[in-house]
Amino acid sequence: MEPTEAELIASVLKGDAESFEPLVQKYSPRVFATARRYARRESEIEDIVQEVWLKAFQKLKSFRGEAPFEHWLMRLTVHTCYDFLRAHQRNREAAFSELSEPETDWLERFVHHPADAAEHADAARQLIERVLEQLSPAARLVITLLEIEDRPVKEISRLTGWSVPLVKVRAFRARAEMRKILANIAKEKYL
Amino acid sequence: MDLAELNRKLIAAARANPPSQRVPFAFEKRIMARLTRPLVPDYRALWARALWRAAAPCVAIMLLLSAWTFFAPAGSASGSDLSQELENTVLAAVEQDSTADWSR
């Protein structure tokens, strides 16, 4: 019979580091998917995930076992991604005149025939990534968790460590920031 | 341009394309190798870091002392007084002995 998560964690805490491997194997796909929401380059994504696991190993003593290990790990992942965004926020300046041809075409189609601009198009995905990169770290985190991943405010509060009112305030600001960025696109392209 | 509709479409686009859960080959092995690697302190790096940290305070002290020697009012007699007092102190015993010899 395979050991349970609690047994594996207890074993790691007793000094058997090898017991950590099944946990890494089980949860790495989820951590990678989360990291891919905030970083684009594969090398950056791997750095984030590696940092998450190193932190998880070092801080395992602080895991009390009251909530599932996955929740604790996802909180750590979100914090690490937020730190990554804050460390790289200088790189988020990019002009919208640099839009690729498919992105420009998609926008043109949206302006003239909004119903024809498909949400599943690659160009739309690239465009939203570009918009998200322009957001401040807190705004990007909130928009991703609240609007894209559709998580409730309470869960976002638990994941980020922010209070519920703070999440609401940041969500309000993030939406305003996003509207401003979209207005800038419209101004640069169509005025 | 309907910005609210654009916002809705772009968010829908992001939702429709969830990120991949792909894990690079043998990634967990790499993590485990990193975690179980014995920690050998790099003494050269430790020394280099300590010296770099010490450099700034040393420069600050040097600048302060330079400024002090440059701007402090030069006391003309104080230097000679000090050397005179030192000489008197050192030679006091000799002088005492010699006085004693002469008195015999």
Interface residues (C-beta under 8 A of the other chain):
Chain A: A17 E18 F20 E21 V24 Q25 S28 P29 R30 F32 A33 T34 R36 R37 E42 E46 V49 Q50 W53 L54 F57 F110 V111 P114 A117 E119 H120 A121 A124 R125 L127 I128 E129 V131 L132 E147 I148 D150 M178 R179 L182 A183 A186 Y190
Chain B: M1 D2 L3 E5 L6 N7 K9 L10 I11 A12 A13 A14 R15 A16 N17 P18 P19 S20 Q21 R22 V23 P24 F27 E28 R30 I31 M32 R34 L35 T36
